[in-house]
Amino acid sequence: MTMPFPRLTALTLLGLAALLPAAPVLAQSGHDHAGHAAGPMAAGPIMAMQAWARPTTSQAKAGGVFITLHNTGADADTLTAAAAPAVAERTELHTHVMDGGVARMRPVEGGIEIPAGQAVALQPGGLHIMLMGLKAPLKPGDRFPLTLTFAKAGTSQVEVEVLPPGKEPAQAATGMGHSH
């Protein structure tokens, strides 16, 4: 016995789409067959891709999160905060600066700007999200939620995967803080 289904036309689908809330929506990330974090997540015009972290030792009290943020919109936006209360007491936006010939991490004042139509890569040796006061070591294969707050796009949650050494996404090898 077959069940009849109503015929969905393009106009019906457009009408249904109009009923969806206008608030930023986050799509869940997928993962490629090699286990790398993959698949874009969206908060308004901001697409967050490849959210990952490195494993930490049992003594580590801090860890880093790396992600690429692409602004598909017509206006610049700013990542103003991040939070991961499931794994860390506090979270800060950081960069590396040279201080007397020594590279040091420093909090970013005013957030991380994501220019219109451009991408910013938060990666080792550059801009990144610092997890402070880790509640437990980050182990390969672990996943945890990270809330990103943007000045214009609002707040959205992404999933971060802890990748084993040598499995970092390709752009992480460049050490560049901003993308092209």
Secondary structure, 3 states (H helix, E strand, C coil): CCCCCCCCCHHHHHHHHHCCCCCCCCCCCEECCCCCEECCEEECCEEEEEEEECCCCCCCCEEEEEEEEEECCCCCEEEEEEECCCCEEEEEEEEEEEECCEEEEEECCCCEEECCCCEEEECCCCCEEEEEEECCCCCCCCEEEEEEEECCCEEEEEEEEECCCCCCCHHHHHCCCCCC
